[in-house]
């Protein structure tokens, strides 16, 4: 059975691709992205296998 770890991170709208690429290089898979507290921020939820 795969075990997962999770991460929640703020994402700036004007740098979305760069930020998501950086997390992807560290093995994080984007699960969901939702609006943040203001229009310039998003909140991203990531997961990656543990181990």
C-alpha positions in Angstrom: 0.0 0.0 0.0 1.3 3.4 -1.0 1.8 5.9 1.9 1.5 9.6 1.1 2.7 12.9 2.6 0.9 16.1 1.9 1.8 19.8 1.5 -0.2 23.0 1.3 1.5 26.0 -0.2 0.6 29.5 -1.3 1.0 30.2 -5.0 1.3 33.7 -6.5 -0.9 34.1 -9.6 1.9 35.9 -11.6 4.4 33.0 -11.0 2.2 29.9 -11.0 4.1 27.9 -13.6 7.5 28.5 -12.0 6.2 27.7 -8.5 4.4 24.5 -9.6 7.5 23.4 -11.7 9.7 23.8 -8.6 7.4 21.6 -6.5 7.2 19.1 -9.3 11.0 18.8 -9.4 10.9 17.9 -5.7 8.5 15.0 -6.5 5.3 16.8 -5.4 2.1 16.1 -7.5 -0.5 18.9 -7.6 -3.8 17.6 -6.3 -5.9 20.8 -6.2 -5.6 24.5 -6.4 -8.1 26.9 -4.8 -8.5 30.7 -4.4 -6.6 32.2 -1.5 -7.4 35.1 0.7 -6.9 37.7 -2.0 -7.1 37.7 -5.8 -3.3 37.5 -6.3 -2.9 34.3 -4.2 -3.9 30.7 -4.7 -3.5 27.8 -2.3 -2.1 24.6 -3.8 -2.4 21.1 -2.3 0.3 18.5 -3.2 1.0 14.9 -2.4 4.0 12.6 -2.9 4.7 9.0 -1.9 6.6 8.6 1.4 9.8 6.6 1.2 
